[in-house]
């Protein structure tokens, strides 16, 4: 088992004061060192954008940005946590090291045309329990191309799960380029709401692929803004792979695969979709409850870190009836078992 | 006044392309902060040292954290020119021309203070050796 080296990133009394300095100070050969190197954020606002590159990594030894226990968001728009709110133009994370992990982040208000929360140039990225929302429009709708997760090169696999994307100026997660025929998106238990596409010849849905394979399972996509895009959409050249069990407000969910639900209403699914007070936890009676597929072979929990149980739900949240468990449990995250088989080890 | 966090040692990757593109090198300015910034416990030797430059604005100092990119001549599907990263940093703090006395001062204190003029003679573009300011 690799050794986990955790360094704090905070304004005062931490190991590092910026994510950029953490990445510069910790990059190296993590395979030889047999280490996972974690930069741990706190309940603060971080202004920088960062490139993750220069390290040697593999599926079990990688760089990770996460948030310290007790400092994590509560899965809502107003629920605190570590906020990355850049003051400079560009991708929030340019990821060029394989198997980079980003967990528990809230990313918002990033700046610039064709800037993404995650521009991915390497394989194995894991985005988990992140809330990505409300980009800053450039003022020119024709160039407001700001995606949540954007596949930058062909031949890579990108994993996004238990995450929420809303009010973005383009797709939540997408493969955009025609030649990315072997790129693979695994989007599991994510929620997208009111993501806009300014460029409909290139974007097909809030979860979108123009080429490659897009495996979308247990995802919820509601209220896409433009009439000529879908909640879930792809070009004919792309494949839905093993997609299934999705829910949408339009009629696109059933195009992805079996056991999907069309034409549902956001306000009957989520606690609150009001601007500025969004809460995408499922509410009592939601259609998305207990209609998902069990993905516990890949990950065990939801956006709150609560272990999913019984028949899984669609979307980032696993509905918990009043009196049930809340908050992250969980030795799972704090021991950095993400991406590893679940069970006795 | 600005304070600059500078790499004290090379990071190395076995792939020469990734090494040049992704590894911070000795002399690379990683972060610029205003005067009085309280640096973290790891933001010091042996990984980094601090250059303090009284009177230098953060806005001007930020020039030295520019990433070196080249225009590929290609366009992405949105019509934007595609630039490729060549080096983490376009500029370097030229440690090699520092006197041994000044190097010893950095090694002892983990920081050094220079005037804007002196700092300008040491913060150089890697390929052309032009001053950053």
Interface residues (C-beta under 8 A of the other chain):
Chain A: X7 X8 X9 X10 X11 X12 X14 X15 X16 X17 X18 X20 X21 X22 X24 X25 X27 X28 X29 X51 X53 X54 X55 X56 X96 X97 X113 X114 X143 X145 X176 X177 X178 X199 X202
Chain B: X5 X7 X11 X13 X14 X18 X19 X21 X22 X23 X24 X28 X30 X31 X33 X37 X38 X39 X40 X41 X42 X43 X47 X48 X67 X76 X77 X78 X80 X85 X88
